[in-house]
């Protein structure tokens, strides 16, 4: 074989080997799929460190009606990320977040409005609420033993006693509410003055009302 052909034979082999190795490396490397932070996701797929008491999947709520087919906590990804960060802070202190309600599809909001057509208690579906946008959670805290922390009223109590501004409460209750509010605000949420349990993600206020539904199977 002439030197000329030997050169091209060796060069061709080296090119094929390098190309083949590069392809193998490319296939071996995991492909990262970016998820938009406004995508609706199931909280339990990202963390198992929450306690669930999804009231509207039962009749144990002010409506006295079950309006969710099953108890799931769907939220936009950015809300999930902020909520997990807050829960991590609570865990450092020996507590966990207990969830009462998360994203609420617009169809559910309409169903609630049919039962109680009063904007004092239920947001008018024509306007929608931040629950319908995937940026709100209704929460409390439990301690290391799983006991719910005393917050002064039950969830969805509509009296003045549920307000952050109400001060005629035991010191322990006021301290618990302050602790909940401090950690949630630190992690990007806003409180809702009349409901100690309700928190909105600041960056979720302008997201669109949605009717995203989930599979109960």
C-alpha positions in Angstrom: 0.0 0.0 0.0 1.4 3.4 -0.9 2.2 6.0 1.7 -0.5 8.2 0.2 -3.2 5.6 0.7 -1.9 4.6 4.1 -2.2 8.2 5.2 -5.9 8.4 4.1 -6.7 5.0 5.5 -5.3 6.0 9.0 -6.9 9.4 8.9 -10.3 8.0 7.9 -10.1 5.4 10.7 -9.3 8.1 13.3 -12.1 10.3 12.1 -14.6 7.4 12.3 -13.4 6.5 15.8 -13.6 10.1 17.1 -17.0 10.6 15.5 -18.3 7.3 16.9 -17.1 8.1 20.4 -18.6 11.5 20.3 -22.0 10.0 19.3 -21.8 7.5 22.1 -21.0 10.2 24.6 -23.9 12.3 23.3 -26.3 9.3 23.6 -24.9 8.5 27.1 -25.5 12.1 28.4 -28.9 12.7 29.9 -31.1 15.2 28.0 -32.4 17.9 30.3 -35.9 18.9 29.6 -36.7 22.3 30.8 -40.1 22.8 32.3 -41.7 26.3 32.2 -42.2 27.7 35.7 -45.9 28.3 34.9 -46.5 24.6 34.1 -49.0 22.9 36.4 -47.4 20.0 38.4 -48.4 17.8 41.3 -46.6 18.7 44.5 -46.2 15.1 45.6 -44.0 14.5 42.5 -41.5 17.0 43.9 -41.6 16.4 47.6 -43.0 13.9 50.1 -42.5 16.2 53.1 -46.0 17.7 53.3 -49.1 16.8 55.3 -52.4 16.8 53.4 -55.9 17.6 54.6 -57.5 18.6 51.4 -60.8 19.9 52.7 -62.7 20.4 49.5 -62.2 16.7 48.5 -64.4 15.9 51.6 -67.6 17.4 53.0 -65.6 18.8 56.0 -65.7 22.4 54.8 -68.0 25.4 55.0 -69.8 24.3 51.8 -70.7 21.0 53.4 -70.0 19.5 50.0 -67.3 17.6 48.2 -66.3 19.5 45.1 -63.0 17.8 44.2 -63.1 14.2 42.9 -59.9 13.4 44.6 -57.4 15.0 46.9 -54.4 16.3 44.9 -52.3 19.5 45.3 -51.5 20.9 41.8 -49.8 24.2 41.5 -47.6 26.0 39.0 -44.0 24.9 39.2 -42.8 28.2 40.6 -45.3 28.0 43.4 -44.2 24.4 44.2 -40.6 25.5 44.3 -41.3 28.4 46.6 -43.5 26.2 48.8 -40.8 23.5 49.1 -38.3 26.2 50.1 -40.6 27.4 52.8 -41.3 23.9 54.0 -37.5 23.3 54.3 -37.3 26.3 56.5 -40.1 25.0 58.7 -38.5 21.6 58.9 -35.3 23.1 60.3 -37.5 24.3 63.2 -39.3 21.0 63.7 -42.5 21.7 61.7 -44.1 20.9 58.4 -46.7 22.5 56.2 -50.2 21.1 56.3 -52.2 21.7 53.1 -55.9 22.5 53.0 -56.2 23.7 49.4 -54.0 24.4 46.4 -54.8 25.1 42.7 -58.5 25.2 42.1 -59.7 24.7 38.5 -62.2 27.3 37.3 -64.9 24.6 36.9 -64.6 23.9 40.6 -64.8 27.6 41.4 -68.1 27.7 39.4 -69.4 24.7 41.4 -68.5 26.4 44.7 -70.2 29.6 43.5 -73.4 27.6 42.7 -73.4 26.4 46.3 -72.6 29.7 48.0 -73.1 32.7 45.7 -71.6 35.3 48.0 -68.3 37.0 47.2 -67.7 37.4 51.0 -67.1 33.6 51.1 -66.4 32.5 47.5 -64.6 34.4 44.7 -66.9 35.1 41.8 -65.7 32.8 38.9 -66.2 35.7 36.5 -63.2 37.3 38.0 -61.5 34.2 39.3 -59.1 34.0 42.3 -55.4 33.3 42.6 -56.4 29.8 43.6 -57.6 29.5 40.0 -54.2 30.7 38.8 -52.2 28.1 40.6 -50.5 30.6 42.8 -52.3 30.2 46.2 -52.2 27.8 49.0 -54.3 27.4 52.2 -52.0 26.0 54.9 -51.2 25.5 58.5 -48.4 23.8 60.4 -47.9 20.5 62.3 -45.2 19.8 64.8 -42.8 16.8 64.8 -45.5 14.6 66.3 -48.0 15.5 63.5 -50.1 17.6 65.8 -51.5 20.8 64.2 -50.2 24.0 65.6 -52.8 26.2 67.4 -53.8 29.1 65.1 -56.8 30.4 67.0 -59.5 29.3 64.6 -60.2 26.5 62.2 -59.6 26.7 58.5 -62.2 28.7 56.6 -63.5 30.4 59.7 -65.0 33.7 58.5 -65.1 35.6 61.8 -62.8 38.5 62.6 -60.7 36.2 64.8 -59.2 34.7 61.6 -57.6 38.0 60.6 -53.9 38.7 60.9 -54.8 42.0 62.4 -56.9 40.6 65.2 -54.9 40.8 68.4 -57.2 39.5 71.1 -55.6 36.1 71.0 -53.4 34.1 73.3 -49.7 34.8 73.0 -49.0 31.3 71.7 -51.5 31.7 68.8 -50.1 35.1 67.8 -46.6 33.8 67.9 -47.6 30.8 65.7 -49.3 33.0 63.1 -46.3 35.3 63.1 -43.9 32.4 62.6 -46.0 31.0 59.7 -46.2 34.5 58.1 -42.5 35.3 58.5 -41.3 32.1 56.7 -43.9 32.3 53.9 -43.0 35.9 53.2 -39.3 35.1 53.2 -39.9 32.6 50.5 -41.9 34.8 48.1 -45.5 34.7 49.4 -47.9 37.4 50.5 -50.4 36.9 53.3 -54.1 37.6 53.1 -55.2 39.9 55.9 -58.5 38.2 56.7 -57.4 34.6 56.5 -54.3 33.5 58.5 -54.1 30.3 56.4 -54.1 31.8 52.9 -50.9 32.7 51.0 -50.3 34.0 47.5 -47.1 33.7 45.5 -46.1 37.2 44.6 -45.0 36.3 41.1 -48.3 34.4 40.5 -50.7 37.3 40.7 -50.6 38.0 36.9 -50.9 34.4 35.7 -54.0 33.6 33.8 -57.1 31.9 35.4 -56.9 28.2 34.3 -59.2 25.2 34.1 -56.4 22.6 34.2 -57.8 19.3 35.6 -56.0 16.2 37.0 -56.5 12.5 36.7 -57.8 10.8 39.8 -56.9 7.3 38.6 
